[in-house]
């Protein structure tokens, strides 16, 4: 177990890939910096866009790194990790906001992660997130193990992140689910902390770049969701995908009949064609 008294000498690198969303990026950083007296933080802003963020943002504690081309979300995370050396690293969307009511958010996330040595990552609740992390999920405990954590705001133990293989940038969508499956496959847990709330505007860059859900292939469209599901199944197998994305671990016939699983699997296989 880690001695939490040593946490005051540490900091968290916050990696934020961004694409020409300066207004919300400034709000995001500003809201986080309002809480820095509770825990030290440094920002690594991965500039995937064209705005000259070096001139606009870079100051003490904020480092702007600009890749030669737009690397997207997952490529941006990998690029940011190359510039990070903190024990714990936070991945964050540029359209989140930390309310003052959550002023101890980072300290509490680090504290929980530091005392759970078999935990790969922790994540907060939000208004715009799927699964157990959504504020309307009905969670009534202060912490719970979950099958996946969404990457809008997630804190990883860097050593464990590297052990499980880091970011797979072949996924431009669903990378957080893929990383969650990989962490659990290797015996690590994921924790959701419902007492921490982070506001999330949601879909800002995705819809700007790919279009909305009503557009063919748009962000969160049926087509993009289907492609993500196919990619997850191809890499990890249907049952691992099912356990993560759809239902808790299956107990064979006690949970659903074998025929029902085969029918579901056939449906996904048809969608591959």
N, C-alpha and C positions, 0 to 999 in steps of 0.2 A: 504494500500500500504506500502511496506517495505521501510525503509529509507536506501538508497544505501550507505550512508556514513558509515554505520556500517559494510559493507562487508569487509573492510580491517582487521577487527578483527576475521574473520572467515576463514575457510579452507574447502577444498573438499577432502573427502576420495575417492581415485581412486581404484576401485576393479578390478583386472586383474586375472582371472583364466588362468592358463597356463599348458601346457603339453609338456615338453621337447622341447621347442622352444627358447632356451636361446639367440641365436643370435638376432632374431627379438625382443624378449622381452627387451633386453638391448637397442636396437635402439629405441623402443617405449618409455621406461622410460627416456632415455637420451634426446629424442626430447621434451618430456613434461617438464623435469626439466630445459631445456633451457629457458622456459617461466615462471618459478615460481616467478620471480620478479613482474609479473603482477597480480598474484593471488596465495595465499598459497595452497599447495597441500600435501597430504600424500598418500603413496601407500600401499595398502594391496594386496600382491601377494599371490594368492591361488595356491599352488604347487600341481597339480594333477599328476605330473610325478615323475620320479626317480632321476632327477638331484638334487644334494645337494645345493639348491638355498640359504639356510641360509648362507653358506660360501661364495657364489659368489656375492650375491646382498645386503644382509641386511646391512644397514647403517642408519644414521640419516634420518628420513622421509620415510624409506622403511621398511615395516614389512612383513616378509614371514611367512605365516601360512600353515601348512601341515596337511591335513585331513588324517585319517587312511586309506582311500582308495580313488581311483579316483572317484570324485563326478560328473565329467562332467562339462559342462558349467553352467547349471542352479543350480546344487548342489553347485558348486564353488561360485556362486554369493550369495546363501543363507549363506554359511559358512563365506564368507567375510563380509556380513552384520552383523553377530554376533560379529565381531571385529571392527565395525565402529560406530562412534558417532557424525558424522558431520551432519549439517543441510541439506546439499546437497551431493548426492553421485553419482559418475560417474561409469558406467559400461563400460569397455573397452576390446576389443580384444587385444591379445598380438602382433598382426601383423599390428598395425596402426602406423602412423608416423605423427607428427605435424610439418609441415614446418614453417620456420621462418616467412613467410608471414602471418601465422595465430597466431602470438605470443600472441595476446590478446584473444585467443579462449576461455579459461576457464573463464576469467573475464567477457567477454561478455555473455557467456552462463548463468553464475550465475546472472548477472545483469538483463537479460531478465526474467529469471525464478523468481527472487525475486520480481519483480514489477507486475507479473501476478499471483495473488493469486489463481486463478482457473485453473492454468496450472500445470499439473502433471510432465511434462518433456519437455526438449528441445534437439534437435539433430542437427548436422552439415551436410554439403554436403560432398560427397566423390566420388571417381572414381569407387569404387566397392561397390555398395549398390543398392537395388531395390527401386522403387517408386519415390516419389517426391524428395528424398534426393540425387538422382543421378545427377551429374553435367550436364548430357545431357537431363535432364527433361524439360529444357526450362524455368525455373523459373526466373522471372524478378523483384521480390520484395525482400525486405530485410528480411522479416519474413512471414511465412504463417502457418495457421492451417492445419494439416494433419490427415488422419485417422489412421496412424500408424507411429512409429519410430523404426528404426532398431537398435539392441543392440550392434553394433560394437563400438559405442561411443555415449552414451546417458546419460544425466544428469537428475536425478530425485530429486524432493523434497521428502526428507525422510519421513516426516510426512504423506504426501499424499500416498506415496508408501506403508507405513504400513496400512493406512486406507483402501486401496483397496485390501489388502490381501498379499502383498509382492510377492515373486517369487513362481511360481508353478513349482516345479522341476519334475512333471510328464511329462513335455514337455522337450525333449532333443533337439528339433528342432522346431522353430516357437514360442518360448517362448516370443519373443519380440512382435509378433503379438497378442498373447494371452493377454499379459499385456496391450497392447494398447487398445484392446477391453474392458477389464475390467475397465480401467481408464475412457474411454469415456462412458461406461455404467453407471458409477457413477457420471457423470456430469462434468468431468474434460477435459481440452483441452490438445492437444499436439502441440508443435511448432517446425517447421523446420526453421533453420537460414542459408539461402543459402550463406551469406557472409563469413561464416566460413568453410574452407576446411580442411579436415583431410584425408591424404592418407591412403588407405587400401589395403594391399596385397591380402587378401581374401582367405578363405577356407583352411588355412594352417593346423590347427589342425583337422578340420572336415575330410579332405581328408586323413590325416595321420592315423586317428583312424578308419574311416569307409570306406575309399576308395573313388574314384572319381565318377562323375556322370554316367560314363559308366559301373560301377560295380553295379550289382543288390543290392539295398539297400544302395548304396554309397551316399556320401554327395551330396545334390542337385540333386540326381537322380529322375527320374519320380516316382519311388516307394516311396522314402522318402518324396517327396513333396505331393504325394497322401495321405500318412499316416498322415502327418501334417494337411492337409486340413480336413481329417476325424476327427482328434482329436479336432480341433477347432470347427467344426460343432457340434460334439457330446456335447461339453461343453457349447457352446454359441448359438447354433441354426444356421440354414443356413443363415437367413437374416443378422444377425450380422456379420457372416463370409463374406458374399457378400459385405456388406457396407465397411468393413475394407480392405479386400484383393483385391476385384475385381472392384467395382464401388462405387461412392458416394451414399449417402442415396437415396433409391428408392422412387419415388412418384407413386407407384402402376402402374395403367394403363398408366399414362403419360410418364413413363420412359420405361418400358417394359411390354408386355402383361402378364397377369396371366399365360397363357398357356406356355409362354416362360420360366417363372420362374419355373414352374412345370417340364418342360423338362430338365432344367439345374439341378434342384434338383434330378430328377430321375437319371441323369447321375452320380452325386456324390454318390447317394445311391447305385447304381450298383457297383461303385468302392469300396464300403465298403465290398463287398462279395468276 
